[in-house]
């Protein structure tokens, strides 16, 4: 099984060097959005997260890095509970 690293950061300083270090250790690099673009601009090899799970980005790109079905369910837990447990008080 290949070793994989998921890179998704807001502060991109030092990112290319860090990614090169991981690649030198034979990690497959995956990243999201702006991180993906920053690594590609720096000449690094990285793949998009949907390449791992072959699922589309959902919920206006809020769900990219975790299991989309699980995250979507958690994000809408209150709606789901109100639908399935309408008799409970939700004050």
Buried (B, 14 or more C-beta within 10 A) or exposed (E): EEEEBBBBBEEBEEBBEBBBEBBEEEBBBBBBBEBBEBBEEBEBEBBEBBEEEEEEBBEEEEBBBEEBEEBBEEBEEEEEEEEEEEEEEEE
